[in-house]
Amino acid sequence: MTGKTTNKFSLEVRARAVRMVQEHGGEYPSPLGSRGIGGREDRLLGAYA
């Protein structure tokens, strides 16, 4: 599958998700624990790290 992908979430929603992962990340033993709040840290933080 090739081609341009689109973001189905607004910039505001993505920014909020990043904040949530950063704020609550310490509650989980690893970054993979962020999946528990519905996110993938590598995708959420990739553009902001």
N, CA, C and O atoms as a GROMACS GRO file, in nm:
protein
  196
    1MET      N    1   0.084  -0.117   0.000
    1MET     CA    2   0.000   0.000   0.000
    1MET      C    3   0.089   0.124   0.000
    1MET      O    4   0.172   0.142   0.089
    2THR      N    5   0.072   0.207  -0.098
    2THR     CA    6   0.153   0.327  -0.107
    2THR      C    7   0.062   0.448  -0.119
    2THR      O    8  -0.058   0.436  -0.138
    3GLY      N    9   0.122   0.562  -0.106
    3GLY     CA   10   0.045   0.685  -0.119
    3GLY      C   11   0.052   0.766   0.009
    3GLY      O   12   0.105   0.723   0.111
    4LYS      N   13  -0.004   0.883  -0.001
    4LYS     CA   14  -0.004   0.974   0.113
    4LYS      C   15  -0.112   0.934   0.213
    4LYS      O   16  -0.226   0.907   0.177
    5THR      N   17  -0.073   0.931   0.340
    5THR     CA   18  -0.171   0.902   0.444
    5THR      C   19  -0.226   1.033   0.498
    5THR      O   20  -0.159   1.136   0.493
    6THR      N   21  -0.345   1.028   0.549
    6THR     CA   22  -0.406   1.147   0.607
    6THR      C   23  -0.424   1.127   0.756
    6THR      O   24  -0.439   1.014   0.804
    7ASN      N   25  -0.421   1.236   0.828
    7ASN     CA   26  -0.445   1.232   0.972
    7ASN      C   27  -0.594   1.246   0.996
    7ASN      O   28  -0.657   1.341   0.949
    8LYS      N   29  -0.650   1.152   1.070
    8LYS     CA   30  -0.793   1.160   1.097
    8LYS      C   31  -0.823   1.237   1.224
    8LYS      O   32  -0.939   1.259   1.259
    9PHE      N   33  -0.717   1.280   1.295
    9PHE     CA   34  -0.735   1.357   1.417
    9PHE      C   35  -0.677   1.497   1.397
    9PHE      O   36  -0.575   1.514   1.330
   10SER      N   37  -0.742   1.595   1.455
   10SER     CA   38  -0.696   1.733   1.444
   10SER      C   39  -0.566   1.751   1.521
   10SER      O   40  -0.530   1.669   1.606
   11LEU      N   41  -0.496   1.858   1.492
   11LEU     CA   42  -0.372   1.890   1.560
   11LEU      C   43  -0.396   1.905   1.711
   11LEU      O   44  -0.312   1.864   1.791
   12GLU      N   45  -0.508   1.963   1.749
   12GLU     CA   46  -0.540   1.981   1.890
   12GLU      C   47  -0.556   1.847   1.961
   12GLU      O   48  -0.508   1.830   2.073
   13VAL      N   49  -0.623   1.753   1.897
   13VAL     CA   50  -0.644   1.621   1.957
   13VAL      C   51  -0.511   1.548   1.970
   13VAL      O   52  -0.485   1.485   2.073
   14ARG      N   53  -0.427   1.556   1.868
   14ARG     CA   54  -0.296   1.491   1.875
   14ARG      C   55  -0.209   1.554   1.984
   14ARG      O   56  -0.140   1.482   2.056
   15ALA      N   57  -0.213   1.686   1.997
   15ALA     CA   58  -0.134   1.754   2.101
   15ALA      C   59  -0.182   1.712   2.240
   15ALA      O   60  -0.100   1.692   2.330
   16ARG      N   61  -0.313   1.698   2.257
   16ARG     CA   62  -0.368   1.653   2.386
   16ARG      C   63  -0.322   1.511   2.416
   16ARG      O   64  -0.288   1.479   2.530
   17ALA      N   65  -0.321   1.425   2.315
   17ALA     CA   66  -0.276   1.287   2.334
   17ALA      C   67  -0.130   1.283   2.377
   17ALA      O   68  -0.092   1.204   2.463
   18VAL      N   69  -0.047   1.368   2.317
   18VAL     CA   70   0.094   1.374   2.354
   18VAL      C   71   0.107   1.416   2.499
   18VAL      O   72   0.184   1.356   2.575
   19ARG      N   73   0.032   1.519   2.540
   19ARG     CA   74   0.037   1.564   2.680
   19ARG      C   75  -0.005   1.452   2.775
   19ARG      O   76   0.058   1.432   2.879
   20MET      N   77  -0.110   1.379   2.739
   20MET     CA   78  -0.157   1.270   2.825
   20MET      C   79  -0.051   1.162   2.842
   20MET      O   80  -0.030   1.113   2.953
   21VAL      N   81   0.016   1.127   2.734
   21VAL     CA   82   0.121   1.024   2.742
   21VAL      C   83   0.236   1.075   2.828
   21VAL      O   84   0.289   1.000   2.909
   22GLN      N   85   0.273   1.201   2.811
   22GLN     CA   86   0.384   1.256   2.890
   22GLN      C   87   0.347   1.265   3.037
   22GLN      O   88   0.429   1.233   3.123
   23GLU      N   89   0.224   1.307   3.068
   23GLU     CA   90   0.181   1.324   3.206
   23GLU      C   91   0.161   1.191   3.277
   23GLU      O   92   0.192   1.179   3.396
   24HIS      N   93   0.111   1.091   3.208
   24HIS     CA   94   0.075   0.964   3.271
   24HIS      C   95   0.174   0.852   3.241
   24HIS      O   96   0.156   0.740   3.289
   25GLY      N   97   0.276   0.881   3.164
   25GLY     CA   98   0.372   0.778   3.127
   25GLY      C   99   0.442   0.714   3.246
   25GLY      O  100   0.475   0.596   3.241
   26GLY      N  101   0.463   0.790   3.352
   26GLY     CA  102   0.528   0.737   3.471
   26GLY      C  103   0.444   0.636   3.546
   26GLY      O  104   0.496   0.566   3.634
   27GLU      N  105   0.317   0.627   3.514
   27GLU     CA  106   0.228   0.532   3.580
   27GLU      C  107   0.241   0.391   3.523
   27GLU      O  108   0.182   0.297   3.575
   28TYR      N  109   0.319   0.377   3.416
   28TYR     CA  110   0.333   0.249   3.349
   28TYR      C  111   0.479   0.207   3.353
   28TYR      O  112   0.568   0.292   3.351
   29PRO      N  113   0.505   0.076   3.357
   29PRO     CA  114   0.643   0.029   3.366
   29PRO      C  115   0.726   0.053   3.240
   29PRO      O  116   0.849   0.050   3.246
   30SER      N  117   0.662   0.076   3.127
   30SER     CA  118   0.734   0.099   3.002
   30SER      C  119   0.652   0.188   2.911
   30SER      O  120   0.532   0.205   2.934
   31PRO      N  121   0.714   0.246   2.807
   31PRO     CA  122   0.637   0.327   2.711
   31PRO      C  123   0.523   0.250   2.645
   31PRO      O  124   0.424   0.309   2.603
   32LEU      N  125   0.536   0.117   2.637
   32LEU     CA  126   0.429   0.038   2.578
   32LEU      C  127   0.303   0.043   2.662
   32LEU      O  128   0.194   0.016   2.613
   33GLY      N  129   0.317   0.078   2.789
   33GLY     CA  130   0.201   0.091   2.875
   33GLY      C  131   0.109   0.204   2.832
   33GLY      O  132  -0.007   0.207   2.871
   34SER      N  133   0.160   0.295   2.752
   34SER     CA  134   0.077   0.405   2.703
   34SER      C  135  -0.038   0.355   2.617
   34SER      O  136  -0.137   0.425   2.596
   35ARG      N  137  -0.024   0.232   2.568
   35ARG     CA  138  -0.135   0.175   2.492
   35ARG      C  139  -0.260   0.163   2.579
   35ARG      O  140  -0.371   0.163   2.528
   36GLY      N  141  -0.240   0.154   2.710
   36GLY     CA  142  -0.353   0.143   2.802
   36GLY      C  143  -0.442   0.266   2.800
   36GLY      O  144  -0.560   0.258   2.835
   37ILE      N  145  -0.387   0.381   2.759
   37ILE     CA  146  -0.469   0.501   2.748
   37ILE      C  147  -0.502   0.531   2.603
   37ILE      O  148  -0.547   0.641   2.569
   38GLY      N  149  -0.479   0.433   2.518
   38GLY     CA  150  -0.522   0.445   2.379
   38GLY      C  151  -0.422   0.505   2.283
   38GLY      O  152  -0.462   0.554   2.177
   39GLY      N  153  -0.295   0.504   2.316
   39GLY     CA  154  -0.199   0.566   2.226
   39GLY      C  155  -0.079   0.479   2.199
   39GLY      O  156  -0.054   0.380   2.268
   40ARG      N  157  -0.006   0.518   2.097
   40ARG     CA  158   0.123   0.455   2.067
   40ARG      C  159   0.225   0.565   2.081
   40ARG      O  160   0.229   0.659   2.002
   41GLU      N  161   0.308   0.553   2.183
   41GLU     CA  162   0.401   0.661   2.213
   41GLU      C  163   0.492   0.694   2.095
   41GLU      O  164   0.523   0.811   2.073
   42ASP      N  165   0.536   0.593   2.020
   42ASP     CA  166   0.625   0.622   1.908
   42ASP      C  167   0.556   0.709   1.805
   42ASP      O  168   0.620   0.795   1.744
   43ARG      N  169   0.428   0.690   1.784
   43ARG     CA  170   0.356   0.774   1.689
   43ARG      C  171   0.320   0.909   1.749
   43ARG      O  172   0.329   1.012   1.683
   44LEU      N  173   0.280   0.907   1.877
   44LEU     CA  174   0.238   1.032   1.940
   44LEU      C  175   0.355   1.128   1.958
   44LEU      O  176   0.341   1.248   1.934
   45LEU      N  177   0.468   1.076   2.001
   45LEU     CA  178   0.581   1.162   2.032
   45LEU      C  179   0.678   1.180   1.917
   45LEU      O  180   0.763   1.270   1.922
   46GLY      N  181   0.668   1.100   1.814
   46GLY     CA  182   0.762   1.105   1.703
   46GLY      C  183   0.778   1.244   1.644
   46GLY      O  184   0.891   1.286   1.618
   47ALA      N  185   0.671   1.314   1.623
   47ALA     CA  186   0.677   1.445   1.560
   47ALA      C  187   0.711   1.555   1.660
   47ALA      O  188   0.746   1.666   1.619
   48TYR      N  189   0.701   1.526   1.790
   48TYR     CA  190   0.718   1.629   1.890
   48TYR      C  191   0.845   1.613   1.973
   48TYR      O  192   0.881   1.702   2.050
   49ALA      N  193   0.912   1.500   1.958
   49ALA     CA  194   1.030   1.473   2.041
   49ALA      C  195   1.148   1.557   1.999
   49ALA      O  196   1.256   1.547   2.058
   0.00000   0.00000   0.00000
